[in-house]
Amino acid sequence: MSESPNDDPVIISVAAYSTNPIAYEEKYATHLLDRPTRFASLLSPGSHILDLGCGPGR
């Protein structure tokens, strides 16, 4: 049985973050990754990141 697009967690996540990204950033992006270079060095070439956390992480 295949999932409908409405049940796809990737589509749901992208839609949630795309609805109003500026308001989301202003409310939750209080700081950037402390070590983005280190984080990026751990990724395999061609990697994709869907989400860097779980909500605001508070």
C-alpha positions as CSV (number, residue, x, y, z in Angstrom):
1,M,0.0,0.0,0.0
2,S,1.5,3.4,-1.0
3,E,1.2,6.5,1.1
4,S,-0.8,9.5,-0.3
5,P,1.2,12.7,-0.5
6,N,-0.8,14.0,2.5
7,D,0.8,11.2,4.6
8,D,4.4,11.7,3.4
9,P,6.5,13.0,6.3
10,V,8.9,14.8,4.0
11,I,6.1,16.7,2.2
12,I,4.5,17.5,5.5
13,S,7.8,18.9,7.0
14,V,8.7,20.9,3.9
15,A,5.1,22.4,3.8
16,A,5.3,23.3,7.5
17,Y,8.6,25.1,7.1
18,S,7.7,26.7,3.8
19,T,4.4,28.2,5.0
20,N,6.0,31.3,6.6
21,P,9.8,30.8,6.9
22,I,10.5,34.3,8.0
23,A,8.1,34.2,10.9
24,Y,9.5,30.7,11.9
25,E,13.1,32.0,11.7
26,E,12.3,35.1,13.8
27,K,10.6,33.0,16.5
28,Y,12.9,30.0,16.7
29,A,16.3,30.7,15.0
30,T,17.8,32.4,18.0
31,H,21.3,31.1,17.1
32,L,23.1,29.4,14.3
33,L,24.9,26.1,14.5
34,D,28.0,26.5,16.6
35,R,30.1,24.5,14.3
36,P,28.7,24.3,10.8
37,T,32.0,23.3,9.2
38,R,32.4,20.4,11.6
39,F,28.8,19.3,11.0
40,A,29.2,19.5,7.2
41,S,32.5,17.5,7.4
42,L,30.6,14.6,8.8
43,L,28.2,14.4,5.9
44,S,28.7,12.1,2.9
45,P,29.1,13.7,-0.5
46,G,25.7,14.4,-1.9
47,S,23.9,14.2,1.4
48,H,20.6,16.0,1.9
49,I,19.3,17.4,5.2
50,L,15.6,17.5,5.8
51,D,15.7,18.8,9.3
52,L,18.4,19.8,11.7
53,G,16.5,19.3,14.9
54,C,13.1,18.6,16.3
55,G,11.1,21.8,16.4
56,P,12.6,24.7,18.3
57,G,14.6,22.4,20.5
58,R,13.8,24.2,23.7
